[in-house]
């Protein structure tokens, strides 16, 4: 089970960045990650503090003029958002197995 979960997360991380890496400014990528984070938090009640820190770092890099680093951080934030969504889904499906019967 753990191996399958790890493989799923790795696969998701690899595909998410590719799909997200398309057109648009870096600022748009950061805003998309922010919006996705807020939507996942609203839908699942799961919030990863690492995502917030990554989004803030992306904004700071953009303000400093480092577009490449800011875009990379925006993509990392989006990967974290997708991992949060996946964790919420898995926990929602498997929490019963951890409850003693």
NORBEL-V156903 format. One line per field, one symbol per residue. ss: DSSP state (H for helix, E for strand, C for the rest). psi: psi as a letter, one per 20 degrees, with the letter a starting at -180 (. if undefined). burial: # if it has 16 or more other ideal C-beta (glycine too) atoms within 10 Angstrom, else .. Layout:
BEGIN
ss = ???
psi = ???
burial = ???
END
This chain:
BEGIN
ss = CHHHHHHHHHHHHHHHHHHHCCCCCHHHHHHHHHHHHHHHHHHHCCCCHHHHHHHHHHHHHHHCCCHHHHHHHHHHHHHHHHHHHHHHHHHHHHHHHHCCC
psi = ghgggghggggghhhghghijbrqrhhhgghgggggghgggghijppphhgghggghggghghijngghggghhhgghghghhggggggghhhjhhhipq.
burial = ........#...#..##..#.....#..##.###.##..##....#.#..#..##.###.##......####################.............
END
